[in-house]
Amino acid sequence: MSEFNNTYNRAVWFDIPVADLDRAAAFYSRVMNVGVSFEEQDGFRFAVLAHEFGNGGCLVVDEVRISSQQGPLVYLNVDGRLGEALDEVTAMGGTVLEGAHQIGPHGYRALILDSEGNRLALHSGRTDM
């Protein structure tokens, strides 16, 4: 992780637990409109979401930690594509829990379950609805 991440950002990386790595990679690639690369370290295969100019994260096979109701809520940036991203959620086997809505001066969000059953928020600083 870069020095910028260590110095200025409080959240520097995330792991999203998944049951099916290929299915989850296809889901996130389409919903977030980003590339996904597969990597392996010490026999452990995972998928990294493209993040050239910002903080990033990956998908890891860990069925025990998948959570639809508990734990922290991760907000993923879909940058002005909230409506399109919600369409992709449904098309790729996810579920929209709460449709797009304004969160005060902080933009817009929607709550979803991904293709693996994880509860997440999709965020955009501007509306495209």
N, CA, C and O atoms as a GROMACS GRO file, in nm:
protein
  516
    1MET      N    1   0.084  -0.118   0.000
    1MET     CA    2   0.000   0.000   0.000
    1MET      C    3   0.089   0.124   0.000
    1MET      O    4   0.196   0.124   0.059
    2SER      N    5   0.043   0.226  -0.066
    2SER     CA    6   0.125   0.345  -0.083
    2SER      C    7   0.139   0.426   0.044
    2SER      O    8   0.061   0.410   0.138
    3GLU      N    9   0.239   0.513   0.046
    3GLU     CA   10   0.258   0.605   0.159
    3GLU      C   11   0.137   0.696   0.174
    3GLU      O   12   0.097   0.728   0.286
    4PHE      N   13   0.077   0.737   0.060
    4PHE     CA   14  -0.043   0.821   0.064
    4PHE      C   15  -0.152   0.752   0.144
    4PHE      O   16  -0.215   0.813   0.230
    5ASN      N   17  -0.175   0.624   0.116
    5ASN     CA   18  -0.278   0.550   0.189
    5ASN      C   19  -0.248   0.545   0.337
    5ASN      O   20  -0.338   0.565   0.419
    6ASN      N   21  -0.126   0.520   0.372
    6ASN     CA   22  -0.089   0.509   0.513
    6ASN      C   23  -0.101   0.641   0.586
    6ASN      O   24  -0.133   0.643   0.705
    7THR      N   25  -0.076   0.751   0.518
    7THR     CA   26  -0.073   0.882   0.582
    7THR      C   27  -0.209   0.949   0.587
    7THR      O   28  -0.244   1.008   0.689
    8TYR      N   29  -0.287   0.943   0.479
    8TYR     CA   30  -0.405   1.028   0.467
    8TYR      C   31  -0.539   0.956   0.473
    8TYR      O   32  -0.640   1.020   0.504
    9ASN      N   33  -0.544   0.831   0.446
    9ASN     CA   34  -0.673   0.761   0.442
    9ASN      C   35  -0.687   0.666   0.560
    9ASN      O   36  -0.591   0.599   0.599
   10ARG      N   37  -0.805   0.662   0.617
   10ARG     CA   38  -0.830   0.573   0.730
   10ARG      C   39  -0.862   0.432   0.683
   10ARG      O   40  -0.825   0.335   0.749
   11ALA      N   41  -0.928   0.419   0.571
   11ALA     CA   42  -0.954   0.287   0.514
   11ALA      C   43  -0.858   0.269   0.397
   11ALA      O   44  -0.860   0.348   0.302
   12VAL      N   45  -0.774   0.167   0.403
   12VAL     CA   46  -0.672   0.152   0.300
   12VAL      C   47  -0.689   0.027   0.215
   12VAL      O   48  -0.628   0.018   0.108
   13TRP      N   49  -0.768  -0.068   0.258
   13TRP     CA   50  -0.786  -0.192   0.182
   13TRP      C   51  -0.908  -0.263   0.236
   13TRP      O   52  -0.946  -0.244   0.351
   14PHE      N   53  -0.970  -0.347   0.154
   14PHE     CA   54  -1.080  -0.430   0.202
   14PHE      C   55  -1.072  -0.567   0.137
   14PHE      O   56  -1.028  -0.581   0.022
   15ASP      N   57  -1.114  -0.668   0.211
   15ASP     CA   58  -1.134  -0.803   0.160
   15ASP      C   59  -1.283  -0.830   0.166
   15ASP      O   60  -1.345  -0.814   0.271
   16ILE      N   61  -1.341  -0.871   0.054
   16ILE     CA   62  -1.482  -0.909   0.051
   16ILE      C   63  -1.487  -1.061   0.042
   16ILE      O   64  -1.437  -1.119  -0.055
   17PRO      N   65  -1.546  -1.127   0.142
   17PRO     CA   66  -1.552  -1.273   0.139
   17PRO      C   67  -1.654  -1.322   0.037
   17PRO      O   68  -1.762  -1.265   0.024
   18VAL      N   69  -1.618  -1.428  -0.036
   18VAL     CA   70  -1.705  -1.482  -0.140
   18VAL      C   71  -1.703  -1.634  -0.134
   18VAL      O   72  -1.611  -1.695  -0.078
   19ALA      N   73  -1.805  -1.695  -0.191
   19ALA     CA   74  -1.810  -1.841  -0.203
   19ALA      C   75  -1.755  -1.886  -0.338
   19ALA      O   76  -1.684  -1.986  -0.345
   20ASP      N   77  -1.788  -1.812  -0.444
   20ASP     CA   78  -1.748  -1.847  -0.581
   20ASP      C   79  -1.669  -1.729  -0.639
   20ASP      O   80  -1.727  -1.627  -0.674
   21LEU      N   81  -1.538  -1.744  -0.648
   21LEU     CA   82  -1.451  -1.634  -0.689
   21LEU      C   83  -1.481  -1.585  -0.831
   21LEU      O   84  -1.484  -1.464  -0.854
   22ASP      N   85  -1.502  -1.675  -0.925
   22ASP     CA   86  -1.528  -1.634  -1.063
   22ASP      C   87  -1.661  -1.560  -1.074
   22ASP      O   88  -1.670  -1.458  -1.142
   23ARG      N   89  -1.764  -1.612  -1.009
   23ARG     CA   90  -1.895  -1.545  -1.012
   23ARG      C   91  -1.886  -1.408  -0.948
   23ARG      O   92  -1.938  -1.311  -1.003
   24ALA      N   93  -1.820  -1.398  -0.834
   24ALA     CA   94  -1.807  -1.269  -0.766
   24ALA      C   95  -1.725  -1.170  -0.848
   24ALA      O   96  -1.758  -1.052  -0.853
   25ALA      N   97  -1.619  -1.217  -0.913
   25ALA     CA   98  -1.538  -1.128  -0.997
   25ALA      C   99  -1.621  -1.073  -1.112
   25ALA      O  100  -1.611  -0.954  -1.144
   26ALA      N  101  -1.703  -1.156  -1.175
   26ALA     CA  102  -1.791  -1.108  -1.283
   26ALA      C  103  -1.891  -1.006  -1.229
   26ALA      O  104  -1.917  -0.905  -1.294
   27PHE      N  105  -1.947  -1.032  -1.112
   27PHE     CA  106  -2.043  -0.941  -1.049
   27PHE      C  107  -1.980  -0.804  -1.027
   27PHE      O  108  -2.035  -0.704  -1.072
   28TYR      N  109  -1.867  -0.799  -0.959
   28TYR     CA  110  -1.805  -0.670  -0.926
   28TYR      C  111  -1.751  -0.598  -1.049
   28TYR      O  112  -1.756  -0.476  -1.056
   29SER      N  113  -1.702  -0.671  -1.145
   29SER     CA  114  -1.655  -0.609  -1.268
   29SER      C  115  -1.768  -0.534  -1.337
   29SER      O  116  -1.750  -0.421  -1.382
   30ARG      N  117  -1.884  -0.596  -1.346
   30ARG     CA  118  -1.999  -0.534  -1.412
   30ARG      C  119  -2.062  -0.424  -1.328
   30ARG      O  120  -2.089  -0.316  -1.380
   31VAL      N  121  -2.084  -0.448  -1.200
   31VAL     CA  122  -2.151  -0.349  -1.115
   31VAL      C  123  -2.065  -0.224  -1.098
   31VAL      O  124  -2.116  -0.112  -1.107
   32MET      N  125  -1.936  -0.242  -1.075
   32MET     CA  126  -1.848  -0.128  -1.052
   32MET      C  127  -1.784  -0.074  -1.179
   32MET      O  128  -1.722   0.032  -1.177
   33ASN      N  129  -1.798  -0.147  -1.289
   33ASN     CA  130  -1.742  -0.106  -1.418
   33ASN      C  131  -1.589  -0.090  -1.407
   33ASN      O  132  -1.532   0.010  -1.453
   34VAL      N  133  -1.526  -0.190  -1.346
   34VAL     CA  134  -1.380  -0.190  -1.330
   34VAL      C  135  -1.323  -0.326  -1.370
   34VAL      O  136  -1.395  -0.426  -1.374
   35GLY      N  137  -1.196  -0.327  -1.399
   35GLY     CA  138  -1.128  -0.452  -1.426
   35GLY      C  139  -1.105  -0.530  -1.298
   35GLY      O  140  -1.098  -0.474  -1.189
   36VAL      N  141  -1.093  -0.660  -1.314
   36VAL     CA  142  -1.063  -0.749  -1.202
   36VAL      C  143  -0.950  -0.841  -1.247
   36VAL      O  144  -0.959  -0.904  -1.352
   37SER      N  145  -0.844  -0.848  -1.168
   37SER     CA  146  -0.733  -0.937  -1.203
   37SER      C  147  -0.721  -1.047  -1.097
   37SER      O  148  -0.740  -1.023  -0.977
   38PHE      N  149  -0.691  -1.165  -1.144
   38PHE     CA  150  -0.674  -1.278  -1.052
   38PHE      C  151  -0.526  -1.291  -1.016
   38PHE      O  152  -0.439  -1.281  -1.102
   39GLU      N  153  -0.501  -1.314  -0.889
   39GLU     CA  154  -0.364  -1.331  -0.840
   39GLU      C  155  -0.358  -1.453  -0.751
   39GLU      O  156  -0.461  -1.502  -0.703
   40GLU      N  157  -0.238  -1.501  -0.730
   40GLU     CA  158  -0.218  -1.614  -0.639
   40GLU      C  159  -0.090  -1.591  -0.560
   40GLU      O  160   0.014  -1.556  -0.616
   41GLN      N  161  -0.099  -1.611  -0.430
   41GLN     CA  162   0.017  -1.601  -0.342
   41GLN      C  163   0.016  -1.719  -0.248
   41GLN      O  164  -0.082  -1.742  -0.176
   42ASP      N  165   0.123  -1.793  -0.247
   42ASP     CA  166   0.136  -1.910  -0.159
   42ASP      C  167   0.019  -2.006  -0.172
   42ASP      O  168  -0.030  -2.059  -0.073
   43GLY      N  169  -0.026  -2.028  -0.296
   43GLY     CA  170  -0.136  -2.120  -0.322
   43GLY      C  171  -0.274  -2.065  -0.293
   43GLY      O  172  -0.373  -2.137  -0.305
   44PHE      N  173  -0.283  -1.938  -0.254
   44PHE     CA  174  -0.411  -1.873  -0.222
   44PHE      C  175  -0.450  -1.784  -0.339
   44PHE      O  176  -0.381  -1.686  -0.367
   45ARG      N  177  -0.560  -1.816  -0.407
   45ARG     CA  178  -0.608  -1.740  -0.522
   45ARG      C  179  -0.710  -1.637  -0.477
   45ARG      O  180  -0.798  -1.666  -0.395
   46PHE      N  181  -0.699  -1.515  -0.531
   46PHE     CA  182  -0.792  -1.408  -0.500
   46PHE      C  183  -0.806  -1.316  -0.621
   46PHE      O  184  -0.727  -1.326  -0.715
   47ALA      N  185  -0.905  -1.228  -0.618
   47ALA     CA  186  -0.931  -1.137  -0.729
   47ALA      C  187  -0.920  -0.993  -0.679
   47ALA      O  188  -0.985  -0.956  -0.582
   48VAL      N  189  -0.839  -0.913  -0.746
   48VAL     CA  190  -0.815  -0.774  -0.706
   48VAL      C  191  -0.895  -0.681  -0.797
   48VAL      O  192  -0.889  -0.691  -0.919
   49LEU      N  193  -0.970  -0.589  -0.734
   49LEU     CA  194  -1.044  -0.488  -0.810
   49LEU      C  195  -0.947  -0.378  -0.852
   49LEU      O  196  -0.865  -0.333  -0.771
   50ALA      N  197  -0.957  -0.334  -0.978
   50ALA     CA  198  -0.867  -0.231  -1.029
   50ALA      C  199  -0.874  -0.107  -0.940
   50ALA      O  200  -0.982  -0.063  -0.900
   51HIS      N  201  -0.755  -0.051  -0.909
   51HIS     CA  202  -0.749   0.064  -0.818
   51HIS      C  203  -0.622   0.146  -0.838
   51HIS      O  204  -0.555   0.183  -0.742
   52GLU      N  205  -0.589   0.173  -0.961
   52GLU     CA  206  -0.462   0.239  -0.994
   52GLU      C  207  -0.440   0.370  -0.919
   52GLU      O  208  -0.328   0.397  -0.876
   53PHE      N  209  -0.544   0.451  -0.903
   53PHE     CA  210  -0.527   0.584  -0.844
   53PHE      C  211  -0.596   0.601  -0.709
   53PHE      O  212  -0.614   0.714  -0.664
   54GLY      N  213  -0.634   0.493  -0.644
   54GLY     CA  214  -0.702   0.508  -0.516
   54GLY      C  215  -0.687   0.382  -0.432
   54GLY      O  216  -0.611   0.292  -0.466
   55ASN      N  217  -0.759   0.379  -0.324
   55ASN     CA  218  -0.757   0.263  -0.236
   55ASN      C  219  -0.827   0.147  -0.305
   55ASN      O  220  -0.913   0.168  -0.390
   56GLY      N  221  -0.791   0.027  -0.267
   56GLY     CA  222  -0.847  -0.088  -0.335
   56GLY      C  223  -0.885  -0.199  -0.240
   56GLY      O  224  -0.882  -0.185  -0.118
   57GLY      N  225  -0.921  -0.310  -0.301
   57GLY     CA  226  -0.960  -0.426  -0.225
   57GLY      C  227  -0.966  -0.548  -0.314
   57GLY      O  228  -0.940  -0.541  -0.434
   58CYS      N  229  -1.000  -0.660  -0.252
   58CYS     CA  230  -1.003  -0.783  -0.329
   58CYS      C  231  -1.117  -0.873  -0.281
   58CYS      O  232  -1.180  -0.850  -0.178
   59LEU      N  233  -1.138  -0.976  -0.359
   59LEU     CA  234  -1.237  -1.079  -0.330
   59LEU      C  235  -1.160  -1.203  -0.286
   59LEU      O  236  -1.067  -1.246  -0.353
   60VAL      N  237  -1.200  -1.259  -0.173
   60VAL     CA  238  -1.131  -1.376  -0.119
   60VAL      C  239  -1.233  -1.485  -0.087
   60VAL      O  240  -1.340  -1.458  -0.033
   61VAL      N  241  -1.200  -1.608  -0.121
   61VAL     CA  242  -1.289  -1.720  -0.090
   61VAL      C  243  -1.283  -1.745   0.060
   61VAL      O  244  -1.180  -1.786   0.114
   62ASP      N  245  -1.396  -1.721   0.126
   62ASP     CA  246  -1.406  -1.737   0.272
   62ASP      C  247  -1.554  -1.739   0.309
   62ASP      O  248  -1.608  -1.639   0.358
   63GLU      N  249  -1.619  -1.852   0.285
   63GLU     CA  250  -1.764  -1.862   0.305
   63GLU      C  251  -1.807  -1.835   0.448
   63GLU      O  252  -1.920  -1.792   0.471
   64VAL      N  253  -1.721  -1.859   0.545
   64VAL     CA  254  -1.756  -1.840   0.686
   64VAL      C  255  -1.783  -1.693   0.717
   64VAL      O  256  -1.864  -1.664   0.804
   65ARG      N  257  -1.716  -1.601   0.648
   65ARG     CA  258  -1.727  -1.459   0.681
   65ARG      C  259  -1.830  -1.384   0.598
   65ARG      O  260  -1.847  -1.264   0.618
   66ILE      N  261  -1.899  -1.448   0.507
   66ILE     CA  262  -2.003  -1.380   0.430
   66ILE      C  263  -2.112  -1.336   0.525
   66ILE      O  264  -2.157  -1.413   0.610
   67SER      N  265  -2.156  -1.210   0.512
   67SER     CA  266  -2.256  -1.156   0.605
   67SER      C  267  -2.356  -1.069   0.534
   67SER      O  268  -2.320  -0.975   0.462
   68SER      N  269  -2.483  -1.100   0.554
   68SER     CA  270  -2.587  -1.018   0.493
   68SER      C  271  -2.648  -0.918   0.590
   68SER      O  272  -2.718  -0.827   0.547
   69GLN      N  273  -2.625  -0.933   0.718
   69GLN     CA  274  -2.689  -0.846   0.815
   69GLN      C  275  -2.595  -0.789   0.921
   69GLN      O  276  -2.630  -0.689   0.984
   70GLN      N  277  -2.481  -0.846   0.942
   70GLN     CA  278  -2.393  -0.809   1.053
   70GLN      C  279  -2.268  -0.739   1.002
   70GLN      O  280  -2.237  -0.743   0.882
   71GLY      N  281  -2.198  -0.677   1.091
   71GLY     CA  282  -2.066  -0.624   1.062
   71GLY      C  283  -2.065  -0.488   0.994
   71GLY      O  284  -2.170  -0.428   0.973
   72PRO      N  285  -1.946  -0.440   0.960
   72PRO     CA  286  -1.931  -0.308   0.898
   72PRO      C  287  -1.999  -0.302   0.762
   72PRO      O  288  -2.018  -0.403   0.695
   73LEU      N  289  -2.036  -0.181   0.724
   73LEU     CA  290  -2.095  -0.159   0.592
   73LEU      C  291  -1.991  -0.091   0.504
   73LEU      O  292  -1.950   0.022   0.532
   74VAL      N  293  -1.949  -0.159   0.399
   74VAL     CA  294  -1.851  -0.105   0.305
   74VAL      C  295  -1.925  -0.030   0.196
   74VAL      O  296  -2.020  -0.081   0.137
   75TYR      N  297  -1.880   0.094   0.168
   75TYR     CA  298  -1.936   0.176   0.060
   75TYR      C  299  -1.842   0.166  -0.060
   75TYR      O  300  -1.723   0.194  -0.048
   76LEU      N  301  -1.895   0.126  -0.175
   76LEU     CA  302  -1.817   0.117  -0.297
   76LEU      C  303  -1.860   0.229  -0.391
   76LEU      O  304  -1.979   0.252  -0.411
   77ASN      N  305  -1.764   0.298  -0.448
   77ASN     CA  306  -1.789   0.412  -0.535
   77ASN      C  307  -1.828   0.367  -0.676
   77ASN      O  308  -1.753   0.294  -0.741
   78VAL      N  309  -1.945   0.411  -0.722
   78VAL     CA  310  -1.987   0.384  -0.860
   78VAL      C  311  -1.997   0.513  -0.941
   78VAL      O  312  -2.048   0.512  -1.053
   79ASP      N  313  -1.948   0.625  -0.886
   79ASP     CA  314  -1.920   0.751  -0.955
   79ASP      C  315  -2.019   0.791  -1.064
   79ASP      O  316  -1.987   0.784  -1.183
   80GLY      N  317  -2.138   0.834  -1.024
   80GLY     CA  318  -2.236   0.884  -1.120
   80GLY      C  319  -2.307   0.776  -1.201
   80GLY      O  320  -2.378   0.808  -1.296
   81ARG      N  321  -2.289   0.649  -1.165
   81ARG     CA  322  -2.350   0.538  -1.237
   81ARG      C  323  -2.442   0.457  -1.146
   81ARG      O  324  -2.460   0.337  -1.167
   82LEU      N  325  -2.501   0.520  -1.045
   82LEU     CA  326  -2.577   0.445  -0.946
   82LEU      C  327  -2.693   0.369  -1.009
   82LEU      O  328  -2.714   0.252  -0.977
   83GLY      N  329  -2.768   0.432  -1.097
   83GLY     CA  330  -2.880   0.364  -1.163
   83GLY      C  331  -2.833   0.245  -1.245
   83GLY      O  332  -2.890   0.136  -1.236
   84GLU      N  333  -2.730   0.266  -1.325
   84GLU     CA  334  -2.674   0.158  -1.407
   84GLU      C  335  -2.620   0.046  -1.320
   84GLU      O  336  -2.640  -0.072  -1.349
   85ALA      N  337  -2.550   0.082  -1.212
   85ALA     CA  338  -2.494  -0.019  -1.122
   85ALA      C  339  -2.604  -0.104  -1.058
   85ALA      O  340  -2.587  -0.225  -1.044
   86LEU      N  341  -2.715  -0.041  -1.020
   86LEU     CA  342  -2.826  -0.117  -0.960
   86LEU      C  343  -2.887  -0.213  -1.061
   86LEU      O  344  -2.926  -0.324  -1.025
   87ASP      N  345  -2.895  -0.172  -1.187
   87ASP     CA  346  -2.942  -0.264  -1.292
   87ASP      C  347  -2.849  -0.385  -1.302
   87ASP      O  348  -2.894  -0.498  -1.317
   88GLU      N  349  -2.719  -0.360  -1.294
   88GLU     CA  350  -2.620  -0.468  -1.303
   88GLU      C  351  -2.627  -0.560  -1.181
   88GLU      O  352  -2.605  -0.680  -1.194
   89VAL      N  353  -2.656  -0.505  -1.063
   89VAL     CA  354  -2.670  -0.588  -0.943
   89VAL      C  355  -2.772  -0.698  -0.969
   89VAL      O  356  -2.744  -0.816  -0.946
   90THR      N  357  -2.889  -0.659  -1.016
   90THR     CA  358  -2.995  -0.756  -1.042
   90THR      C  359  -2.957  -0.852  -1.154
   90THR      O  360  -2.978  -0.973  -1.143
   91ALA      N  361  -2.900  -0.798  -1.263
   91ALA     CA  362  -2.863  -0.882  -1.378
   91ALA      C  363  -2.757  -0.986  -1.341
   91ALA      O  364  -2.752  -1.093  -1.401
   92MET      N  365  -2.672  -0.954  -1.244
   92MET     CA  366  -2.562  -1.042  -1.208
   92MET      C  367  -2.591  -1.128  -1.085
   92MET      O  368  -2.499  -1.187  -1.028
   93GLY      N  369  -2.717  -1.135  -1.043
   93GLY     CA  370  -2.755  -1.226  -0.936
   93GLY      C  371  -2.755  -1.168  -0.796
   93GLY      O  372  -2.766  -1.242  -0.698
   94GLY      N  373  -2.742  -1.036  -0.785
   94GLY     CA  374  -2.749  -0.972  -0.654
   94GLY      C  375  -2.890  -0.926  -0.624
   94GLY      O  376  -2.981  -0.951  -0.703
   95THR      N  377  -2.909  -0.860  -0.512
   95THR     CA  378  -3.039  -0.811  -0.468
   95THR      C  379  -3.027  -0.667  -0.422
   95THR      O  380  -2.933  -0.632  -0.349
   96VAL      N  381  -3.120  -0.582  -0.464
   96VAL     CA  382  -3.124  -0.444  -0.416
   96VAL      C  383  -3.208  -0.444  -0.288
   96VAL      O  384  -3.327  -0.475  -0.292
   97LEU      N  385  -3.147  -0.409  -0.175
   97LEU     CA  386  -3.217  -0.404  -0.047
   97LEU      C  387  -3.286  -0.270  -0.026
   97LEU      O  388  -3.400  -0.265   0.019
   98GLU      N  389  -3.218  -0.161  -0.060
   98GLU     CA  390  -3.272  -0.025  -0.055
   98GLU      C  391  -3.229   0.045  -0.182
   98GLU      O  392  -3.110   0.051  -0.213
   99GLY      N  393  -3.326   0.098  -0.255
   99GLY     CA  394  -3.294   0.170  -0.378
   99GLY      C  395  -3.216   0.297  -0.350
   99GLY      O  396  -3.193   0.333  -0.234
  100ALA      N  397  -3.175   0.363  -0.456
  100ALA     CA  398  -3.095   0.485  -0.444
  100ALA      C  399  -3.170   0.591  -0.366
  100ALA      O  400  -3.288   0.616  -0.389
  101HIS      N  401  -3.099   0.654  -0.273
  101HIS     CA  402  -3.157   0.764  -0.196
  101HIS      C  403  -3.046   0.858  -0.151
  101HIS      O  404  -2.930   0.818  -0.136
  102GLN      N  405  -3.084   0.982  -0.131
  102GLN     CA  406  -2.987   1.084  -0.092
  102GLN      C  407  -2.948   1.065   0.055
  102GLN      O  408  -3.032   1.032   0.139
  103ILE      N  409  -2.822   1.087   0.083
  103ILE     CA  410  -2.773   1.081   0.221
  103ILE      C  411  -2.716   1.219   0.258
  103ILE      O  412  -2.596   1.235   0.281
  104GLY      N  413  -2.806   1.314   0.262
  104GLY     CA  414  -2.770   1.452   0.295
  104GLY      C  415  -2.671   1.509   0.195
  104GLY      O  416  -2.683   1.484   0.075
  105PRO      N  417  -2.574   1.585   0.243
  105PRO     CA  418  -2.478   1.648   0.153
  105PRO      C  419  -2.370   1.550   0.104
  105PRO      O  420  -2.278   1.590   0.031
  106HIS      N  421  -2.380   1.424   0.144
  106HIS     CA  422  -2.276   1.326   0.113
  106HIS      C  423  -2.301   1.249  -0.016
  106HIS      O  424  -2.223   1.161  -0.051
  107GLY      N  425  -2.409   1.280  -0.086
  107GLY     CA  426  -2.437   1.212  -0.212
  107GLY      C  427  -2.553   1.116  -0.202
  107GLY      O  428  -2.653   1.143  -0.134
  108TYR      N  429  -2.540   1.004  -0.270
  108TYR     CA  430  -2.647   0.906  -0.283
  108TYR      C  431  -2.592   0.767  -0.257
  108TYR      O  432  -2.475   0.738  -0.284
  109ARG      N  433  -2.679   0.681  -0.204
  109ARG     CA  434  -2.638   0.544  -0.181
  109ARG      C  435  -2.755   0.451  -0.206
  109ARG      O  436  -2.870   0.492  -0.208
  110ALA      N  437  -2.721   0.325  -0.225
  110ALA     CA  438  -2.818   0.216  -0.231
  110ALA      C  439  -2.755   0.099  -0.156
  110ALA      O  440  -2.634   0.081  -0.160
  111LEU      N  441  -2.837   0.020  -0.088
  111LEU     CA  442  -2.788  -0.099  -0.018
  111LEU      C  443  -2.821  -0.222  -0.101
  111LEU      O  444  -2.931  -0.236  -0.153
  112ILE      N  445  -2.724  -0.311  -0.111
  112ILE     CA  446  -2.741  -0.432  -0.193
  112ILE      C  447  -2.689  -0.554  -0.119
  112ILE      O  448  -2.616  -0.543  -0.021
  113LEU      N  449  -2.728  -0.670  -0.168
  113LEU     CA  450  -2.660  -0.796  -0.139
  113LEU      C  451  -2.589  -0.833  -0.268
  113LEU      O  452  -2.651  -0.833  -0.375
  114ASP      N  453  -2.460  -0.864  -0.261
  114ASP     CA  454  -2.388  -0.903  -0.382
  114ASP      C  455  -2.424  -1.046  -0.421
  114ASP      O  456  -2.509  -1.108  -0.357
  115SER      N  457  -2.362  -1.098  -0.524
  115SER     CA  458  -2.392  -1.232  -0.573
  115SER      C  459  -2.359  -1.340  -0.471
  115SER      O  460  -2.402  -1.454  -0.485
  116GLU      N  461  -2.282  -1.305  -0.368
  116GLU     CA  462  -2.241  -1.401  -0.267
  116GLU      C  463  -2.319  -1.388  -0.137
  116GLU      O  464  -2.305  -1.472  -0.048
  117GLY      N  465  -2.402  -1.283  -0.124
  117GLY     CA  466  -2.481  -1.262  -0.003
  117GLY      C  467  -2.425  -1.158   0.092
  117GLY      O  468  -2.477  -1.143   0.203
  118ASN      N  469  -2.321  -1.083   0.053
  118ASN     CA  470  -2.265  -0.976   0.135
  118ASN      C  471  -2.349  -0.849   0.122
  118ASN      O  472  -2.388  -0.812   0.012
  119ARG      N  473  -2.375  -0.784   0.235
  119ARG     CA  474  -2.446  -0.655   0.235
  119ARG      C  475  -2.343  -0.545   0.215
  119ARG      O  476  -2.244  -0.536   0.289
  120LEU      N  477  -2.367  -0.460   0.114
  120LEU     CA  478  -2.276  -0.350   0.079
  120LEU      C  479  -2.358  -0.228   0.041
  120LEU      O  480  -2.477  -0.238   0.014
  121ALA      N  481  -2.292  -0.112   0.040
  121ALA     CA  482  -2.355   0.010  -0.011
  121ALA      C  483  -2.284   0.050  -0.139
  121ALA      O  484  -2.162   0.043  -0.149
  122LEU      N  485  -2.362   0.093  -0.237
  122LEU     CA  486  -2.307   0.156  -0.357
  122LEU      C  487  -2.325   0.306  -0.338
  122LEU      O  488  -2.432   0.350  -0.298
  123HIS      N  489  -2.221   0.384  -0.367
  123HIS     CA  490  -2.223   0.528  -0.340
  123HIS      C  491  -2.186   0.607  -0.464
  123HIS      O  492  -2.103   0.566  -0.545
  124SER      N  493  -2.252   0.722  -0.478
  124SER     CA  494  -2.217   0.818  -0.582
  124SER      C  495  -2.231   0.958  -0.524
  124SER      O  496  -2.327   0.986  -0.452
  125GLY      N  497  -2.138   1.044  -0.555
  125GLY     CA  498  -2.145   1.182  -0.508
  125GLY      C  499  -2.249   1.263  -0.582
  125GLY      O  500  -2.285   1.372  -0.539
  126ARG      N  501  -2.296   1.211  -0.694
  126ARG     CA  502  -2.397   1.281  -0.774
  126ARG      C  503  -2.500   1.180  -0.823
  126ARG      O  504  -2.473   1.060  -0.831
  127THR      N  505  -2.616   1.231  -0.856
  127THR     CA  506  -2.722   1.141  -0.902
  127THR      C  507  -2.718   1.125  -1.053
  127THR      O  508  -2.680   1.217  -1.126
  128ASP      N  509  -2.757   1.011  -1.099
  128ASP     CA  510  -2.776   0.986  -1.241
  128ASP      C  511  -2.916   0.932  -1.264
  128ASP      O  512  -2.948   0.880  -1.371
  129MET      N  513  -3.000   0.945  -1.162
  129MET     CA  514  -3.135   0.889  -1.166
  129MET      C  515  -3.231   0.986  -1.232
  129MET      O  516  -3.350   0.957  -1.244
   0.00000   0.00000   0.00000
